[in-house]
C-alpha cells in the first residue's frame, strides 16, 4: 500500500514548487489525495502517508536539507491524514 500511495505523490513532488503555498501546488496535492482515496480508500494513517512521502521526497529531492525535509513530510502527512479522517468520519 505504501508504494501505491507514493506513486500518486510523484506527480506532485516532481514539480519544482511542490511545497509552496501557491494555489496550484495545493490543488495538485489534494488532487493526489483524491486519487489515493479513490483507489485505496480513506483508512490510511499519518505514518503511512509519512512513509510514502519519505520515499518520494528522498527519490526526487535528495539534496534537500534533512531538517527541512522532515518538516515538510510531517506537515503534508498531517494534512493528508486529516483529509482521510474527515472523509472517513463524515460518510
VODOPA-841777 format. One record per residue: residue number from 1; residue in three letters; x, y, z of N, C-alpha, C, O in turn. Coordinates in Angstrom, 2 decimals. Each point is the difference from the previous one (the first is absolute). Layout:
<recs>
@pakol = NUM&kemar = ALA&nxx = X&nyy = Y&nzz = Z&caxx = X&cayy = Y&cazz = Z&cxx = X&cyy = Y&czz = Z&oxx = X&oyy = Y&ozz = Z
...
</recs>
This chain:
<recs>
@pakol = 1&kemar = UNK&nxx = 0.81&nyy = -1.19&nzz = 0.00&caxx = -0.81&cayy = 1.19&cazz = 0.00&cxx = 0.86&cyy = 1.26&czz = 0.00&oxx = -0.34&oyy = 0.98&ozz = -0.67
@pakol = 2&kemar = UNK&nxx = 1.45&nyy = -0.98&nzz = 1.40&caxx = 0.85&cayy = 1.19&cazz = 0.10&cxx = 0.50&cyy = 0.41&czz = -1.38&oxx = -0.02&oyy = 1.18&ozz = -0.35
@pakol = 3&kemar = UNK&nxx = 0.45&nyy = -2.14&nzz = -0.44&caxx = 0.50&cayy = 0.33&cazz = -1.34&cxx = -1.11&cyy = 0.56&czz = -0.89&oxx = 0.24&oyy = 0.88&ozz = -0.82
@pakol = 4&kemar = UNK&nxx = -1.45&nyy = -1.39&nzz = 0.98&caxx = -1.13&cayy = 0.53&cazz = -0.77&cxx = -0.28&cyy = 1.46&czz = 0.37&oxx = -0.30&oyy = 0.81&ozz = -0.87
@pakol = 5&kemar = UNK&nxx = 0.41&nyy = -0.49&nzz = 2.14&caxx = -0.17&cayy = 1.38&cazz = 0.44&cxx = 1.12&cyy = 0.85&czz = -0.58&oxx = -0.23&oyy = 1.08&ozz = -0.56
@pakol = 6&kemar = UNK&nxx = 1.45&nyy = -1.57&nzz = 0.69&caxx = 1.17&cayy = 0.73&cazz = -0.52&cxx = -0.14&cyy = 0.27&czz = -1.49&oxx = 0.31&oyy = 1.10&ozz = -0.46
@pakol = 7&kemar = UNK&nxx = -0.76&nyy = -2.08&nzz = -0.28&caxx = -0.13&cayy = 0.17&cazz = -1.46&cxx = -0.88&cyy = 1.18&czz = -0.36&oxx = 0.26&oyy = 0.69&ozz = -0.99
@pakol = 8&kemar = UNK&nxx = -1.28&nyy = -0.45&nzz = 1.76&caxx = -0.90&cayy = 1.13&cazz = -0.27&cxx = 0.66&cyy = 1.34&czz = 0.35&oxx = -0.29&oyy = 1.01&ozz = -0.64
@pakol = 9&kemar = UNK&nxx = 1.16&nyy = -1.00&nzz = 1.63&caxx = 0.65&cayy = 1.24&cazz = 0.41&cxx = 1.09&cyy = 0.46&czz = -0.97&oxx = 0.37&oyy = 1.17&ozz = 0.00
@pakol = 10&kemar = UNK&nxx = 0.15&nyy = -2.08&nzz = -0.82&caxx = 1.08&cayy = 0.37&cazz = -0.91&cxx = -0.37&cyy = 1.16&czz = -0.92&oxx = 0.81&oyy = 0.90&ozz = -0.22
@pakol = 11&kemar = UNK&nxx = -2.01&nyy = -0.89&nzz = -0.31&caxx = -0.39&cayy = 1.06&cazz = -0.94&cxx = 0.00&cyy = 1.37&czz = 0.67&oxx = 0.26&oyy = 1.01&ozz = -0.66
@pakol = 12&kemar = UNK&nxx = -0.55&nyy = -0.97&nzz = 1.92&caxx = -0.03&cayy = 1.26&cazz = 0.75&cxx = 1.42&cyy = 0.45&czz = 0.39&oxx = 0.37&oyy = 1.14&ozz = -0.25
@pakol = 13&kemar = UNK&nxx = 0.42&nyy = -2.03&nzz = 0.84&caxx = 1.34&cayy = 0.35&cazz = 0.49&cxx = 0.97&cyy = 0.25&czz = -1.16&oxx = 1.02&oyy = 0.67&ozz = 0.17
@pakol = 14&kemar = UNK&nxx = -1.33&nyy = -1.20&nzz = -1.33&caxx = 0.85&cayy = 0.20&cazz = -1.17&cxx = 0.04&cyy = 1.49&czz = -0.42&oxx = 0.99&oyy = 0.45&ozz = -0.58
@pakol = 15&kemar = UNK&nxx = -2.05&nyy = 0.30&nzz = 0.87&caxx = -0.08&cayy = 1.42&cazz = -0.33&cxx = 0.91&cyy = 0.77&czz = 0.95&oxx = -0.05&oyy = -0.22&ozz = 1.21
@pakol = 16&kemar = UNK&nxx = 0.87&nyy = 1.11&nzz = -1.74&caxx = 0.99&cayy = 0.72&cazz = 0.81&cxx = -0.61&cyy = 0.75&czz = 1.19&oxx = 0.62&oyy = 0.08&ozz = 1.06
@pakol = 17&kemar = UNK&nxx = -1.81&nyy = 0.45&nzz = -1.23&caxx = -0.64&cayy = 0.78&cazz = 1.06&cxx = -0.96&cyy = -0.82&czz = 0.86&oxx = -0.87&oyy = 0.56&ozz = 0.66
@pakol = 18&kemar = UNK&nxx = 1.03&nyy = -1.86&nzz = -0.67&caxx = -0.95&cayy = -0.92&cazz = 0.64&cxx = -0.38&cyy = 0.41&czz = 1.42&oxx = -1.15&oyy = -0.19&ozz = 0.40
@pakol = 19&kemar = UNK&nxx = 2.09&nyy = 0.73&nzz = 0.38&caxx = -0.26&cayy = 0.28&cazz = 1.40&cxx = -0.24&cyy = 1.48&czz = 0.29&oxx = 0.15&oyy = 0.45&ozz = 1.14
@pakol = 20&kemar = UNK&nxx = -0.50&nyy = 0.30&nzz = -2.16&caxx = -0.36&cayy = 1.40&cazz = 0.22&cxx = -1.45&cyy = 0.06&czz = 0.47&oxx = -0.72&oyy = -1.00&ozz = -0.04
@pakol = 21&kemar = UNK&nxx = 0.31&nyy = 2.14&nzz = 0.45&caxx = -1.40&cayy = 0.17&cazz = 0.41&cxx = -0.84&cyy = 0.51&czz = -1.15&oxx = -1.13&oyy = 0.45&ozz = 0.20
@pakol = 22&kemar = UNK&nxx = 1.67&nyy = -0.51&nzz = -1.40&caxx = -0.73&cayy = 0.48&cazz = -1.17&cxx = -1.23&cyy = -0.88&czz = -0.24&oxx = 0.02&oyy = -1.21&ozz = 0.23
@pakol = 23&kemar = UNK&nxx = -1.07&nyy = 1.84&nzz = -0.68&caxx = -1.27&cayy = -0.70&cazz = -0.23&cxx = 0.17&cyy = -1.21&czz = -0.92&oxx = -0.58&oyy = -1.05&ozz = 0.27
@pakol = 24&kemar = UNK&nxx = 1.35&nyy = 1.19&nzz = -1.33&caxx = 0.17&cayy = -1.12&cazz = -0.94&cxx = 0.72&cyy = -1.18&czz = 0.65&oxx = -0.33&oyy = -1.16&ozz = -0.26
@pakol = 25&kemar = UNK&nxx = 1.30&nyy = 1.45&nzz = 1.11&caxx = 0.70&cayy = -1.09&cazz = 0.68&cxx = -0.90&cyy = -0.69&czz = 1.02&oxx = 0.04&oyy = -1.22&ozz = 0.15
@pakol = 26&kemar = UNK&nxx = -0.84&nyy = 2.00&nzz = 0.56&caxx = -0.96&cayy = -0.59&cazz = 0.92&cxx = -1.04&cyy = -0.83&czz = -0.75&oxx = -0.41&oyy = -1.07&ozz = 0.46
@pakol = 27&kemar = UNK&nxx = 0.00&nyy = 1.57&nzz = -1.61&caxx = -0.95&cayy = -0.74&cazz = -0.83&cxx = 0.59&cyy = -1.34&czz = -0.45&oxx = -0.69&oyy = -1.02&ozz = 0.00
@pakol = 28&kemar = UNK&nxx = 1.96&nyy = 1.03&nzz = -0.38&caxx = 0.66&cayy = -1.26&cazz = -0.41&cxx = 0.09&cyy = -0.98&czz = 1.16&oxx = -0.21&oyy = -1.20&ozz = -0.17
@pakol = 29&kemar = UNK&nxx = 0.51&nyy = 1.71&nzz = 1.37&caxx = 0.08&cayy = -0.85&cazz = 1.19&cxx = -1.35&cyy = -0.68&czz = 0.26&oxx = -0.07&oyy = -1.21&ozz = 0.18
@pakol = 30&kemar = UNK&nxx = -0.99&nyy = 2.01&nzz = -0.17&caxx = -1.32&cayy = -0.56&cazz = 0.28&cxx = -0.51&cyy = -0.87&czz = -1.14&oxx = -0.80&oyy = -0.91&ozz = 0.23
@pakol = 31&kemar = UNK&nxx = 1.25&nyy = 1.17&nzz = -1.43&caxx = -0.35&cayy = -0.86&cazz = -1.13&cxx = 0.63&cyy = -1.38&czz = 0.19&oxx = -0.62&oyy = -1.02&ozz = -0.29
@pakol = 32&kemar = UNK&nxx = 1.85&nyy = 0.99&nzz = 0.77&caxx = 0.66&cayy = -1.28&cazz = 0.31&cxx = -0.77&cyy = -0.75&czz = 1.08&oxx = -0.21&oyy = -1.21&ozz = -0.10
@pakol = 33&kemar = UNK&nxx = -0.21&nyy = 1.95&nzz = 1.14&caxx = -0.76&cayy = -0.65&cazz = 1.07&cxx = -1.31&cyy = -0.57&czz = -0.53&oxx = -0.39&oyy = -1.11&ozz = 0.38
@pakol = 34&kemar = UNK&nxx = -0.27&nyy = 1.84&nzz = -1.25&caxx = -1.25&cayy = -0.49&cazz = -0.57&cxx = 0.22&cyy = -1.33&czz = -0.72&oxx = -0.81&oyy = -0.93&ozz = 0.13
@pakol = 35&kemar = UNK&nxx = 1.90&nyy = 0.84&nzz = -0.89&caxx = 0.32&cayy = -1.25&cazz = -0.71&cxx = 0.32&cyy = -1.12&czz = 0.99&oxx = -0.43&oyy = -1.14&ozz = -0.17
@pakol = 36&kemar = UNK&nxx = 1.20&nyy = 1.48&nzz = 1.20&caxx = 0.35&cayy = -1.00&cazz = 1.02&cxx = -1.25&cyy = -0.54&czz = 0.67&oxx = -0.17&oyy = -1.21&ozz = 0.14
@pakol = 37&kemar = UNK&nxx = -0.72&nyy = 2.11&nzz = 0.27&caxx = -1.22&cayy = -0.43&cazz = 0.70&cxx = -0.92&cyy = -0.79&czz = -0.91&oxx = -0.65&oyy = -0.94&ozz = 0.45
@pakol = 38&kemar = UNK&nxx = 0.58&nyy = 1.31&nzz = -1.72&caxx = -0.88&cayy = -0.74&cazz = -0.91&cxx = 0.54&cyy = -1.40&czz = -0.28&oxx = -0.78&oyy = -0.93&ozz = -0.22
@pakol = 39&kemar = UNK&nxx = 2.10&nyy = 0.76&nzz = 0.24&caxx = 0.60&cayy = -1.31&cazz = -0.27&cxx = 0.14&cyy = -0.86&czz = 1.25&oxx = -0.18&oyy = -1.21&ozz = -0.05
@pakol = 40&kemar = UNK&nxx = 0.52&nyy = 1.85&nzz = 1.19&caxx = 0.36&cayy = -0.75&cazz = 1.19&cxx = -0.95&cyy = 0.19&czz = 1.18&oxx = 0.13&oyy = -0.68&ozz = 1.02
@pakol = 41&kemar = UNK&nxx = -1.07&nyy = 1.59&nzz = -1.15&caxx = -0.90&cayy = 0.29&cazz = 1.11&cxx = 0.62&cyy = 1.03&czz = 0.94&oxx = 1.07&oyy = 0.54&ozz = -0.27
@pakol = 42&kemar = UNK&nxx = -1.75&nyy = -0.29&nzz = 1.36&caxx = 0.44&cayy = 1.05&cazz = 0.92&cxx = 0.60&cyy = -0.55&czz = 1.29&oxx = 0.32&oyy = 0.77&ozz = 0.91
@pakol = 43&kemar = UNK&nxx = -0.16&nyy = -2.06&nzz = -0.81&caxx = 0.58&cayy = -0.59&cazz = 1.21&cxx = 1.53&cyy = 0.00&czz = -0.09&oxx = 0.64&oyy = -1.05&ozz = 0.02
@pakol = 44&kemar = UNK&nxx = -0.08&nyy = 2.25&nzz = -0.13&caxx = 1.44&cayy = 0.20&cazz = -0.11&cxx = 0.38&cyy = 0.97&czz = 1.12&oxx = -0.63&oyy = 1.04&ozz = 0.16
@pakol = 45&kemar = UNK&nxx = 1.67&nyy = -1.38&nzz = 0.59&caxx = 0.36&cayy = 0.84&cazz = 1.13&cxx = 1.23&cyy = 0.86&czz = -0.28&oxx = 0.63&oyy = -0.10&ozz = -1.06
@pakol = 46&kemar = UNK&nxx = -0.31&nyy = 0.94&nzz = 2.03&caxx = 1.12&cayy = 0.93&cazz = -0.10&cxx = 1.30&cyy = -0.73&czz = -0.36&oxx = 0.72&oyy = 0.44&ozz = -0.89
@pakol = 47&kemar = UNK&nxx = -0.43&nyy = -1.53&nzz = 1.57&caxx = 1.25&cayy = -0.72&cazz = -0.21&cxx = 0.12&cyy = -0.52&czz = -1.43&oxx = 1.09&oyy = 0.03&ozz = -0.58
@pakol = 48&kemar = UNK&nxx = -2.19&nyy = -0.52&nzz = 0.03&caxx = 0.03&cayy = -0.50&cazz = -1.38&cxx = 0.25&cyy = 1.14&czz = -0.99&oxx = 0.79&oyy = -0.15&ozz = -0.94
@pakol = 49&kemar = UNK&nxx = -1.46&nyy = 1.28&nzz = 1.15&caxx = 0.25&cayy = 1.15&cazz = -0.86&cxx = 1.45&cyy = 0.47&czz = 0.15&oxx = 0.66&oyy = 0.30&ozz = -1.00
@pakol = 50&kemar = UNK&nxx = -0.16&nyy = -0.23&nzz = 2.22&caxx = 1.36&cayy = 0.44&cazz = 0.24&cxx = 1.01&cyy = -0.92&czz = -0.67&oxx = 0.98&oyy = 0.47&ozz = -0.59
@pakol = 51&kemar = UNK&nxx = -1.20&nyy = -1.77&nzz = 0.68&caxx = 0.91&cayy = -0.96&cazz = -0.63&cxx = -0.01&cyy = 0.16&czz = -1.52&oxx = 1.05&oyy = -0.03&ozz = -0.64
@pakol = 52&kemar = UNK&nxx = -2.22&nyy = 0.19&nzz = 0.07&caxx = -0.11&cayy = 0.19&cazz = -1.46&cxx = 0.66&cyy = 1.30&czz = -0.44&oxx = 0.72&oyy = 0.02&ozz = -1.00
@pakol = 53&kemar = UNK&nxx = -0.95&nyy = 1.04&nzz = 1.74&caxx = 0.62&cayy = 1.28&cazz = -0.34&cxx = 1.52&cyy = -0.06&czz = 0.14&oxx = 0.72&oyy = 0.60&ozz = -0.79
@pakol = 54&kemar = UNK&nxx = -0.24&nyy = -1.32&nzz = 1.77&caxx = 1.44&cayy = -0.16&cazz = 0.18&cxx = 0.62&cyy = -0.67&czz = -1.21&oxx = 1.06&oyy = 0.41&ozz = -0.47
@pakol = 55&kemar = UNK&nxx = -1.70&nyy = -1.44&nzz = -0.03&caxx = 0.49&cayy = -0.70&cazz = -1.20&cxx = 0.11&cyy = 0.97&czz = -1.16&oxx = 1.03&oyy = 0.08&ozz = -0.66
@pakol = 56&kemar = UNK&nxx = -2.10&nyy = 0.65&nzz = 0.42&caxx = -0.06&cayy = 0.89&cazz = -1.16&cxx = 0.98&cyy = 1.16&czz = 0.13&oxx = 0.73&oyy = 0.30&ozz = -0.94
@pakol = 57&kemar = UNK&nxx = -0.71&nyy = 0.34&nzz = 2.09&caxx = 0.86&cayy = 1.16&cazz = 0.18&cxx = 1.48&cyy = -0.40&czz = 0.00&oxx = 0.83&oyy = 0.71&ozz = -0.56
@pakol = 58&kemar = UNK&nxx = -0.50&nyy = -1.84&nzz = 1.16&caxx = 1.39&cayy = -0.47&cazz = -0.05&cxx = 0.42&cyy = -0.32&czz = -1.43&oxx = 1.15&oyy = 0.21&ozz = -0.37
@pakol = 59&kemar = UNK&nxx = -2.08&nyy = -0.72&nzz = -0.41&caxx = 0.30&cayy = -0.33&cazz = -1.39&cxx = 0.15&cyy = 1.25&czz = -0.87&oxx = 0.96&oyy = 0.12&ozz = -0.75
@pakol = 60&kemar = UNK&nxx = -1.91&nyy = 0.81&nzz = 0.85&caxx = -0.02&cayy = 1.16&cazz = -0.88&cxx = 0.76&cyy = 1.21&czz = 0.53&oxx = 0.40&oyy = 0.87&ozz = -0.78
@pakol = 61&kemar = UNK&nxx = -0.21&nyy = -0.79&nzz = 2.07&caxx = 0.65&cayy = 1.17&cazz = 0.62&cxx = 1.13&cyy = -0.45&czz = 0.94&oxx = -0.01&oyy = 0.35&ozz = 1.18
@pakol = 62&kemar = UNK&nxx = 1.00&nyy = -1.12&nzz = -1.69&caxx = 1.04&cayy = -0.55&cazz = 0.87&cxx = 0.89&cyy = 1.06&czz = 0.65&oxx = 0.60&oyy = -0.27&ozz = 1.05
@pakol = 63&kemar = UNK&nxx = -0.50&nyy = 1.45&nzz = -1.64&caxx = 0.89&cayy = 1.03&cazz = 0.56&cxx = -0.72&cyy = 0.94&czz = 0.96&oxx = 0.61&oyy = 0.94&ozz = 0.52
@pakol = 64&kemar = UNK&nxx = -1.88&nyy = -1.16&nzz = -0.29&caxx = -0.76&cayy = 0.85&cazz = 0.92&cxx = 0.54&cyy = -0.16&czz = 1.41&oxx = 0.29&oyy = -1.12&ozz = 0.43
@pakol = 65&kemar = UNK&nxx = -0.17&nyy = 2.21&nzz = 0.28&caxx = 0.46&cayy = -0.01&cazz = 1.40&cxx = -0.85&cyy = -0.98&czz = 0.81&oxx = -1.23&oyy = 0.04&ozz = -0.08
@pakol = 66&kemar = UNK&nxx = 1.87&nyy = -0.90&nzz = 0.85&caxx = -0.70&cayy = -1.05&cazz = 0.73&cxx = -1.05&cyy = 0.55&czz = 0.97&oxx = -1.12&oyy = -0.53&ozz = 0.07
@pakol = 67&kemar = UNK&nxx = 1.46&nyy = 1.57&nzz = 0.66&caxx = -0.95&cayy = 0.56&cazz = 0.96&cxx = -1.23&cyy = 0.59&czz = -0.72&oxx = -1.13&oyy = -0.16&ozz = 0.44
@pakol = 68&kemar = UNK&nxx = 1.39&nyy = 0.85&nzz = -1.56&caxx = -1.09&cayy = 0.57&cazz = -0.79&cxx = -0.86&cyy = -1.12&czz = -0.60&oxx = -1.22&oyy = 0.09&ozz = -0.02
@pakol = 69&kemar = UNK&nxx = 1.89&nyy = -1.13&nzz = -0.46&caxx = -0.70&cayy = -1.15&cazz = -0.58&cxx = -0.93&cyy = -0.63&czz = 1.04&oxx = -1.15&oyy = -0.30&ozz = -0.30
@pakol = 70&kemar = UNK&nxx = 1.65&nyy = 0.10&nzz = 1.49&caxx = -0.80&cayy = -0.60&cazz = 1.07&cxx = -1.21&cyy = 0.87&czz = 0.34&oxx = -1.09&oyy = -0.51&ozz = 0.24
@pakol = 71&kemar = UNK&nxx = 1.30&nyy = 1.82&nzz = -0.22&caxx = -1.10&cayy = 0.92&cazz = 0.31&cxx = -1.07&cyy = -0.05&czz = -1.08&oxx = -1.20&oyy = -0.01&ozz = 0.30
@pakol = 72&kemar = UNK&nxx = 1.62&nyy = -0.03&nzz = -1.56&caxx = -0.96&cayy = -0.05&cazz = -1.10&cxx = -0.76&cyy = -1.33&czz = 0.01&oxx = -1.21&oyy = -0.01&ozz = -0.21
@pakol = 73&kemar = UNK&nxx = 1.90&nyy = -1.07&nzz = 0.44&caxx = -0.65&cayy = -1.32&cazz = 0.06&cxx = -1.05&cyy = 0.00&czz = 1.12&oxx = -1.13&oyy = -0.44&ozz = -0.21
@pakol = 74&kemar = UNK&nxx = 1.50&nyy = 0.94&nzz = 1.37&caxx = -0.93&cayy = 0.04&cazz = 1.12&cxx = -1.22&cyy = 0.86&czz = -0.32&oxx = -1.13&oyy = -0.39&ozz = 0.27
@pakol = 75&kemar = UNK&nxx = 1.37&nyy = 1.56&nzz = -0.85&caxx = -1.09&cayy = 0.92&cazz = -0.31&cxx = -0.99&cyy = -0.60&czz = -1.00&oxx = -1.21&oyy = 0.04&ozz = 0.21
@pakol = 76&kemar = UNK&nxx = 1.74&nyy = -0.60&nzz = -1.29&caxx = -0.89&cayy = -0.54&cazz = -1.03&cxx = -0.63&cyy = -1.33&czz = 0.40&oxx = -1.14&oyy = -0.28&ozz = -0.38
@pakol = 77&kemar = UNK&nxx = 1.85&nyy = -0.54&nzz = 1.14&caxx = -0.60&cayy = -1.25&cazz = 0.49&cxx = -1.14&cyy = 0.31&czz = 0.97&oxx = -1.02&oyy = -0.69&ozz = 0.01
@pakol = 78&kemar = UNK&nxx = 1.21&nyy = 1.73&nzz = 0.80&caxx = -1.05&cayy = 0.41&cazz = 0.93&cxx = -1.23&cyy = 0.50&czz = -0.77&oxx = -1.13&oyy = -0.33&ozz = 0.36
@pakol = 79&kemar = UNK&nxx = 1.35&nyy = 1.12&nzz = -1.40&caxx = -1.11&cayy = 0.50&cazz = -0.81&cxx = -0.72&cyy = -1.15&czz = -0.70&oxx = -1.23&oyy = -0.02&ozz = -0.06
@pakol = 80&kemar = UNK&nxx = 1.99&nyy = -0.93&nzz = -0.47&caxx = -0.60&cayy = -1.14&cazz = -0.69&cxx = -0.80&cyy = -0.86&czz = 0.96&oxx = -1.11&oyy = -0.43&ozz = -0.32
@pakol = 81&kemar = UNK&nxx = 1.67&nyy = 0.17&nzz = 1.49&caxx = -0.71&cayy = -0.81&cazz = 1.00&cxx = -1.26&cyy = 0.72&czz = 0.48&oxx = -1.02&oyy = -0.63&ozz = 0.25
@pakol = 82&kemar = UNK&nxx = 1.10&nyy = 1.94&nzz = -0.12&caxx = -1.17&cayy = 0.78&cazz = 0.39&cxx = -1.11&cyy = -0.08&czz = -1.04&oxx = -1.17&oyy = -0.12&ozz = 0.34
@pakol = 83&kemar = UNK&nxx = 1.55&nyy = 0.18&nzz = -1.61&caxx = -0.98&cayy = -0.13&cazz = -1.07&cxx = -0.63&cyy = -1.40&czz = 0.01&oxx = -1.20&oyy = -0.15&ozz = -0.19
@pakol = 84&kemar = UNK&nxx = 2.04&nyy = -0.87&nzz = 0.41&caxx = -0.51&cayy = -1.38&cazz = 0.07&cxx = -0.98&cyy = -0.15&czz = 1.16&oxx = -1.06&oyy = -0.61&ozz = -0.15
@pakol = 85&kemar = UNK&nxx = 1.43&nyy = 1.16&nzz = 1.30&caxx = -0.89&cayy = -0.07&cazz = 1.17&cxx = -1.32&cyy = 0.70&czz = -0.29&oxx = -1.07&oyy = -0.53&ozz = 0.30
@pakol = 86&kemar = UNK&nxx = 1.13&nyy = 1.71&nzz = -0.87&caxx = -1.20&cayy = 0.75&cazz = -0.32&cxx = -0.93&cyy = -0.82&czz = -0.89&oxx = -1.19&oyy = -0.12&ozz = 0.28
@pakol = 87&kemar = UNK&nxx = 1.73&nyy = -0.43&nzz = -1.34&caxx = -0.82&cayy = -0.78&cazz = -0.93&cxx = -0.56&cyy = -1.26&czz = 0.67&oxx = -1.15&oyy = -0.37&ozz = -0.22
@pakol = 88&kemar = UNK&nxx = 1.98&nyy = -0.28&nzz = 1.02&caxx = -0.43&cayy = -1.24&cazz = 0.67&cxx = -1.09&cyy = 0.27&czz = 1.03&oxx = -0.95&oyy = -0.78&ozz = 0.12
@pakol = 89&kemar = UNK&nxx = 1.08&nyy = 1.85&nzz = 0.63&caxx = -0.94&cayy = 0.26&cazz = 1.09&cxx = -1.26&cyy = 0.75&czz = -0.42&oxx = -0.92&oyy = 0.14&ozz = 0.80
@pakol = 90&kemar = UNK&nxx = 0.86&nyy = 0.33&nzz = -2.03&caxx = -1.17&cayy = 0.74&cazz = -0.45&cxx = -0.78&cyy = -0.75&czz = -1.07&oxx = -0.82&oyy = 0.60&ozz = -0.69
@pakol = 91&kemar = UNK&nxx = 1.07&nyy = -1.88&nzz = 0.55&caxx = -0.75&cayy = -0.80&cazz = -0.98&cxx = -1.42&cyy = -0.19&czz = 0.46&oxx = -0.79&oyy = -0.65&ozz = -0.68
</recs>
